[in-house]
Amino acid sequence: MGKLEGKVALITGAAQGQGRSHAVIMAQEGADIIAVDICEHIDSHISKMGSEEDLAETVRLVEETGRRVVSAKVDVRDESALRIVVDSAVEQLGRLDIVVCNAGIGHFSAALDTTEKEWDDTVDVNLKGVWQTARVGARHLIAGNRGGSIIMTGSAAGLHGGRNAIAYVAAKHGLVGLMRGLAMEWGQFKIRVNAVHPTQCDTDMCMNNFVYGLFCPDKPNATKEDFAPVSQTMHTLPVPWVDPKDISRAMVFLASDDARFITGVNLPVDAGNDLLN
């Protein structure tokens, strides 16, 4: 029996990357999945975003585990649309136990060069979208009267800061305050709220030419191989980055009864990045 047997998990940003990994691994642990994604590109984002075809592939991978899955194209910035989708999915699957607020975008530029639109896009998805996802999900957790787990995808940059990413850093720091406030407010309903903070992760959001150039400015046309030793210097463990499944395992732990008395916690999955700050 898996750690999440009989539970239902809502996962945003599920078309690719960490979100797809969370959906598949939670399904392997016994959960039915509500997988949602914007399935469109946001101009301020630095890499390719998931498509409807990508979301369909996530659905296929979840179904391979034998679990049920409901998917939908929806923008976490649109709370009304998100609520309609989640209400319908919960009606189909019968309950909601886990909310993974994973949808996020990355924008990187010097603070003085960051435009108002780039700021708004990044904060709206990475902070407002998390708040709205948590609020939509919490209504079902409260109605179910079984408690539940809300998990937010933060970032090492949300704990320590970072250069040339002011909107992203601000949003991820805001997420920490949001998580702590909701953990205090919703604890009375047996709802646990926590955040997982990855370091560099082997997904398109991190592994792209823009990021390679940002971290290797002295190397024109820098590659993933050029990025690796630079990224390695940011960790105490001998790895340049983590795999999406490493983040997913932390999500499963916080979603499971193994963490039934853990709330209001920042959990870094960062190969010791925090030890260098």
Helices and strands as residue ranges (DSSP letters): E 8-12, H 17-28, E 32-37, H 52-64, E 69-73, H 79-93, E 98-101, G 111-113, H 116-123, I 124-128, H 129-144, E 148-153, H 157-160, H 166-186, G 187-189, E 191-198, H 209-215, H 224-232, H 244-255, G 257-259, E 266-269, G 273-276
